[in-house]
Amino acid sequence: MPSKNFPLILVTTWFRFGYVEEIMKMKKLNVSLAILVTAVMPGNAQTTVYSDIVGYQTKTISTGLNSVGLPLLKSDLVKTTATSVAGNSISLSGETNFGAKLNSAKSYYVEVYSGTLKGDRFDVDVAGSIAAANGGVVVNPSSGNNTMPVASIGDNLNNASIAIREHITLADLDTYLSTPAVGNNSVSLSDGVGFTESGSLIFYNKKADGTWKKVGNSSDFSAKTIPPGVGVFIKKIGSAVTLTQVGNVRENDFARPLTTQLSLVAPAYPVDLTAVDLGIVPGSGATDWTGGSVATGDYVSKVESGSLIKYTLKSDGSVNKVGNSTDFKNTALFVGSEAQLIKRAKANADLVQVKPF
């Protein structure tokens, strides 16, 4: 298995007159180093802090079509224990007015870190949580970003560790670029960001006033979320730019329900993986991957030199692209900074990706 590109500081020990960096080499992570620092308390000989893995990754956004994945996380707003669930409200240990911590203009989600629902995620009902003004977070049962029905949570979250953090948005994505996206009231002269929605590719373009809009809709979509595991296309006008994302590396399994609709998916980790790594092998079960011909097999499409290239899963487990007999199943097609279009013949609502490091 390939090794990661850079070391990551997991533990920083501060002394009164200096510090020691303890570096652990973890396999396959493709992020550069970022140091998490805490102050030394007066009079203390040393303080050891066990931090999240923090780093950054960069990607060149070339003129034309690019695929982008954003696997790094914003910092946790809270990480605590869920004590119970009543309706759409999750009670949080140590919280008395959780809603007061939320910004009504922002969006948030819950990620489960332990127990039977480890890896699942639920969008926060921000207005409901603020109005409740108690020790709970209200989740939105109608959000399409939820990885399982809220009504099915039951007591499965009792005593589970959970984190709550902000979503990444279109406005955030713009700030990751070395030069802001090109805004123009003409679609053909502006930069666009594409999502798959209900199996169709929908682009949002930046306007001259800095807002993000889609054809036929005058609303400003600057706050549109880019949920975990969701990829985007960037259609770049003019000169290439560099995208730099800074954040925490997920240290958790990742629920990834897949439907039969065409989906633009992104990595959950800054790691390059193969089809074999991800368990993409054909099977006859109701939720297995389907191998077959170019017309019938499950496939992945990647952006290569500005064009979409299709890789099909064959019945023998090999992965081929059109016009090429090479087997790519052991090639890292799933790049940690990119997104891939995936089309499956059979849905799998319970798919969980195990942390790969």
N, C-alpha and C positions, 0 to 999 in steps of 0.2 A: 504494500500500500504506500502511496506517495507520502512524503513527510511535509509538514507545514513549511511555509516560507520564512516565517519570522518567529522568534521567541515571544512569549507573552508573560508579563509579570502577573503572578497570581498572589504573591505575598510580598509586601514591602515592610521592612523592619526599620523603624526610625530610632536613631540614638541621638543624644543631646548634641553631639558634634559631628554627626554624619548619619549615613544610612547604609543598609545592606539590602541589595535586591536579590531575592530568591526566585530563580527562573525555573519553571518546569517546562519540559519539551513535550507538548501534546501533539499527537499525530494529526496531520492533514489540515490544520487550520491555516487559512490563507489570508490572515489579517496582519497588519503591521502593528508595531508596539505603541501602546499609549500607557502612560504611568498614572495610576490613581494615588493621590497623595493625601495624607491626613496630618494634621498638626500634632506636634509633640506637646503633651501636657506638661506644664511647668513642674519641675521636680522629679519627673519620671525618668528612670534610667532608659527605658525603651518601651515602645508601644508597637505591638504587632497587629496588623490589619489584614484580614482575609477579604479580599475584594472580589467583585465580579471580574471576569475576563473582559478587558476593555481594549478596543483597537480601532483601526480604520482600514478601509479598503478603497482603492481607486479603480476607475474604469474610464477609458476613452470613449466619448460619445461622438462618433464620426458623422459626417454629413450623410443623410439618408436614414435608413431604418436600423435601429439598435434594439436589442432586448436587454432588460435590466431587472435584476433581483436585488432586494434590499434586506439582507438577512440580519443585520445588526439591529439591536433594540434600543429604544429610548430607556432612560433610567426608570426603575420602578418608582411609582408614586408611593405605594406601600407594598410590603411583602409580609404577610401575616397568616394566621390560621383562620379558616372558616369554621365557625362553631355550629351553625345550623342553617337550614334553608326553609323559608316560609313563603310560598308563592313564588314571586320573582325576586325576593330579597334574600341576600346572603349576609348573615351576621358575621362581623369581623371582630376577632379578638383584639382588645386594646383600643378600639375605636368608639367614640361617643357621638361624634357628628362628622361622619366621613364625607358627606356631601359638601361640607365647607371647604374641603380640599380640592374640589373640582372647579374647573373653569367652564362656564356654560357655553362658551364658544368653541370648545375643544371636544374631541371624541376619545374614548378610552375603552379598554377591554380587560377582561379577567383571564389570566392563564393559570391553569392548575398544575402544581408541581409535585403532588404526591397523591397516593390513594388510587382507587380504581379508575378515576377520571384523569389521571396524569396525562398532560399534553393537550387536554381539551381547552377551548377558549369560548368566551361569551362576551358579547358587546354590552357595554354599560348604558343603561338608561340615565343619561346625565341629569335631565330635568327631574326625573323621578327620584334620583338619589339626593339631589339638592333639596327637593321639597320634603323628603322624608326626614332629613336633619337628625338622623340617629346613627347608631353604630353599624349600619348595614349598607351594602351596595345593592342597588336595584339593577337587574340585568334586563335587556330588551329581548323578549321572547320571539319577536318577529324579525330580528336581524338575520340576513342571509350569511353573515360572517360566523354565526355560531356553529360550532363543530358537532353539536348534538342538540336535540330539543331541550329547552329549559324545563319543560314539564316532566322530563325523564330524569332529572337530577336526583330527586328524592333525598335520601339521607347519605348519598354517595360522596358529598362534599364535607360531611361532618369530620372535623379534626384534620382536614386536608390543608396543606400549605398552598397558598395562592398568591399571585402577584397581580397588581393592577398598574397599568401604564398607559401612556398616550399612544394613539395610533399615529403612524406616519401619514402625511397628507400630500396632496399635489403642491401646496404652497411650500411644504418642507422640501420636497424633491427639487423645486426650483432653487432653493438655497444651497443644495448640495453641488450645484454646477459652478464651475470656475467663472463662468460668465452667465448671467441669468438667461433663461430661455427667451427666444426672440418673440416679441409680441407684435401682432399686426391684426387689423380687422379683416384682412383677407386670409382665409384658411390656407391658401397656397403659399403665403408669404410668412406664415407663423410656425413656430415649433408646436408639435402636438404630442400628447401622451395617450397611448391606446390601452384599453382594458378589454377583456372578454366579458360580456354581459349577456346572460341567457344564451350563450353559445355563439354570439355575434361579436365582432370586433368594433368597438366604439372609440372614436378619438375625441379628446378634449384639447382645444387649441387656446394658446395664450393670446389675449387681445392687447391692443395698444395701451389700454388703461391698466394692464397688469392682472386683470381677472382671467379666469379659465372658464371657457364655455364650450358647449357642444352644439353642432348644427341643429337649428330648430328649437333651441332652448336658450332663453335670455338670462337664466339664473347663473350666479357666480359659483363655480364648483371648486374654488380654491381650497375649501375644507374637505373635499372628497377624500376619503380614506384609501390608503393602499394597505390592506390588511396583511397580517403575517401569512407568508406562503403564496401571496398573489403577486404575479409579475406584471410588468408593463412594457409596452413598446415606446420608444422615443423616436419620433420622426424629426430629424434635425435639419434645420435650414441654415445655410451659411457655414461658417467655420466650425471645426471640431472643438469640443470643450472637454474638460475633465470632470467626472462626477466623483466626489469624495464623500463617503458615508462614515461617520464616527458613531460608535455605540458599543453596547455590551453584546457579547457572544451568548447565545442561548445555551444554557446548560440543563436541558430538559428534553424529554421526548416530545414529539410533535404530532398532534392529530392532524391528518390530512385526508379528509373525506373527498373522494373523487366521484364525479357523476359521469354520465355518458355524453355530456355536452363538451364541446371544444373549450378547453380551459387554458389560460395562460398562467402557469404556475412558476413560483420562485423558490429558491432554496430557503430552508429554515436555518441553515448554518453556513458560515463562510468556508465551505468545503467543496472541492471538486469530486464528484461521484460518478460511478459507472452504472449501467443498467443492472449489472450483477450486484453491486453494492446496495441498490435500492430494491432488490428482490423482484425485478421486472423479468419474470420468466412465465411462459405460457402454462396454463392449467385448465382443467375442465370444471372447476368449482364455480359456484354462482357469483363469486366476487373476484375470481382470478383474472389475470391478464390474458388476452386472447392473441394467439399467434396465427399468422396466415399470410396471404398475399398482400401486395401493396394496397389492394382494394378492400381486404377484409381484416387485416391484422391491426392491432393497436399501434399507434405511432406517436412519435415525438417530432416536432418541427423546430429547428433552430435557425437563428439568424447567422448566416455566414457570408461575409463580404457584402452585406446589405440585402441579401436575398434569403428567403425561407427555404430550408433544405429539410426534406422529410426522411426520417429514419423509421423503418417498419420492423416490428417484432415478428419474426417468422415462427412457424410451427416447431422447428427444431431448437428454438431458443436463441438463434442468432439474431443480430440486429443489422440490417442492411439499409443503405440509401439507394435511391433510384439510380441505375446505371453503374453501380459499384457492388461487386460481389464480396468485398471485404466485410468481415464480421466485426462490428463495432461494439459488441456487448461489453468488452473490457476496456473500452475507451471512455475517458471522462467527458461524456456528452453533457452532463449536468454540472455546469460551471457555477461556482459559488457567487458570482456577481452578475449572472445572467438569468433570463427567464426562458421557459420552453413551452410551446403549445403542445398539449397532450390531448389525445382523443382515445377514449376507451369504449369497447363494445359493452362492457358490464360495469355497473357502478360498484363502489366499495365505500360504504358510509362509515366503516369502522377502521379504516386504514390508519395505522400509527407508525410514524418513522422514528426508529430508535436513535438516540443521540449517537453520532458516528465517531466519537472520540472519547 
